[in-house]
Amino acid sequence: MKEPEKYPPELILIMDLSLTTNPVDDLKLILAQSDIATIIISNKTTSPSLNRELITTIQSLNIAVLIEDNVPLANQLGADGTHLSSDDEDMFEAALNALDENSIIGITAGESRHKAMVFAESGCSYLAINLANNDDITVEEFERPPEIDWWVQLFGTPCVAWNLKTVEETAEAINQQADFLALAPELWQKEKPDDTLKSIRQLISNAAKETITD
């Protein structure tokens, strides 16, 4: 078993374009005040706001941009890669073939630890794991869903705590030592996103201080 190394996690924002009328201006204000590693643009809604200007605005702030479940559009707009919301092996293989070797390809973990390991071995950039308690699941070890703390103790592929909807969930993901925290749109895309991001940055800062004193 690999001994986990404690590092403060980085932030990822999952963005729903239907929740903003002016995403470029909104992001300029938010991102200028926050340390964000990546923006993942949700594919739940089609929006004319998803265009090259939006992509280049985010990238100009040294932030990666991923398009969810749309590899051709990611290529067309010059995004940094894609996030796959399904653990479909054919979709993953297609993304590997369509994107260049420097592109980011993240994938959401499904119901199988074994399958998650296959994706990691095949070269996914990160594995997104939902924050859940699987203690009641009685199936064999590698047939059960992966958990964040289990994954980070055993594997080198980065782990993203996926779709965190509350500050409390975010705190738990930090405790489980996720490498990245992917905040759901309903958590940060609201009237005062700066307040939410400030609270989460404070949690991360506290975790960093605890790491230094350990």
Residue pairs with C-beta under 8 A, 6 or more apart in sequence:
1 153
1 154
2 153
2 154
2 155
2 156
4 152
4 153
4 177
6 177
6 207
6 211
6 214
7 179
7 211
8 204
8 205
8 207
8 208
8 211
9 161
9 173
9 174
9 177
9 178
9 179
9 180
9 181
9 204
9 207
10 35
10 36
10 37
10 38
10 179
10 180
10 181
11 34
11 35
11 36
11 37
11 180
11 181
11 183
11 197
11 200
11 201
11 204
12 36
12 37
12 38
12 39
12 40
12 160
12 180
12 181
12 182
12 183
13 36
13 38
13 39
13 40
13 182
13 183
13 188
14 40
14 42
14 163
14 182
14 183
14 184
14 185
15 23
15 27
15 39
15 40
15 41
15 42
15 185
15 189
16 42
16 44
16 45
16 185
16 189
17 23
17 41
17 42
17 45
17 47
17 49
17 50
18 44
18 45
18 47
19 185
19 189
20 26
20 49
20 189
23 49
23 54
24 49
24 53
24 54
24 57
27 39
27 54
27 57
27 58
28 57
30 188
30 193
30 194
30 197
31 58
31 61
31 63
32 61
33 194
33 197
34 194
34 197
34 201
35 201
36 63
37 63
37 64
37 180
38 63
38 64
38 65
38 66
38 80
38 104
38 180
39 58
39 63
39 64
39 65
39 66
40 65
40 66
40 67
40 68
40 83
40 106
40 182
41 50
41 54
41 65
41 66
41 67
41 68
42 68
42 185
43 67
43 68
43 69
43 70
43 85
50 67
50 73
50 77
51 77
52 77
52 78
55 65
55 77
55 78
55 79
56 78
58 65
59 65
59 78
59 80
64 80
64 81
64 104
65 79
65 80
66 74
66 79
66 80
66 81
66 82
66 83
66 104
66 106
67 73
67 74
67 77
67 79
67 82
67 83
68 82
68 83
68 84
68 85
69 82
69 83
69 84
69 85
69 86
69 91
70 82
71 82
71 94
71 95
71 98
71 99
72 98
73 79
74 80
74 81
74 82
74 99
74 103
75 98
75 99
80 103
80 104
81 99
81 103
81 104
81 105
81 106
81 125
82 95
82 99
82 103
82 104
82 105
82 106
83 106
83 107
83 108
83 128
84 91
84 92
84 95
84 105
84 106
84 107
84 108
85 108
86 108
86 110
87 107
87 108
87 109
87 110
87 112
87 115
87 116
87 119
89 115
89 118
92 105
92 107
92 119
92 122
92 124
95 105
96 105
96 122
96 123
99 105
104 125
104 126
105 123
105 124
105 125
106 124
106 125
106 126
106 127
106 128
106 160
107 119
107 124
107 126
107 127
107 128
108 128
108 129
108 130
108 162
109 115
109 116
109 119
109 127
109 128
109 129
109 130
109 145
109 146
110 116
110 145
111 143
111 144
111 145
112 142
112 143
112 144
112 145
113 141
113 142
113 143
113 144
113 145
113 146
113 150
114 142
114 143
116 127
116 129
116 146
116 151
117 142
117 155
119 127
120 127
120 155
120 157
124 157
125 157
125 158
126 157
126 158
126 159
126 160
126 179
126 180
127 146
127 151
127 155
127 157
127 158
127 159
127 160
128 159
128 160
128 161
128 162
128 163
128 182
129 145
129 146
129 147
129 148
129 151
129 159
129 160
129 161
129 162
129 178
130 145
130 162
130 163
131 148
131 161
131 162
131 164
131 169
131 172
131 173
131 176
132 145
132 147
134 144
134 145
134 147
137 144
137 145
147 176
148 159
148 161
148 173
148 176
148 177
148 178
149 176
149 177
151 159
152 159
152 176
152 177
152 178
152 179
158 179
158 180
159 178
159 179
159 180
160 178
160 179
160 180
160 181
160 182
161 169
161 170
161 173
161 176
161 178
161 180
161 181
161 182
162 182
163 182
163 184
164 170
164 173
164 181
164 182
164 183
164 184
164 187
165 184
165 186
165 187
166 187
167 187
167 196
167 199
167 200
167 203
170 181
170 183
170 187
170 200
170 203
171 203
173 181
174 181
174 203
174 204
174 207
181 200
181 204
183 196
183 200
187 196
188 196
188 197
190 196
